């Protein structure tokens, strides 16, 4: 929504993001799995587990 309103616009164009997402050098399944694991570890699971 920020992109539509022009507030907090990133310093790059949306085409850059789409090109980055289509990159074959990036293993997206591994990336999203690691990202999800870190979110669960740091935000959801209470400390001490």
N, C-alpha and C positions, 0 to 999 in steps of 0.2 A: 504494500500500500504506500510505503514511503517513496517508492520509485514513481508511482503514478502521481503523487502530489508534488514531487520534486524536493521534498524535505529529506535531508540526510542522504543525498545521492552519492553513490560510490564514485571513486575517481577513475572508473573504467566503464566501458560500454557494455550493454547486456550481451552483445555479440561475443565479447571476450569470454564471458561465463559459458555461453553455449559451446564455443570452441573448446574450452577447457573440459567441459563435461563429455564431449564427444571424443576426447583424446583416447587413443587405444593404448598408450603407454601406462595409463593409470588403471590399476586393478580395483574397480569400484566396489565389488563385493567385499574384498578384503578391507578396503578403506571404511565402508559403512559398518562392517562387523566390528572393527577396532573402535570406531567412533561410538557405536552403541555400547560396547563393553566399558569404555571409559565413562560414558554418561551414567551407566548403571552403577559402576564402582564409586564414582565421585558424588553423585547426586541422589541416587535412590537407596542404595544399600547403606545402612547406618554404620558409622565407624565402629570398629571392633569386631566385625564379622570376617 
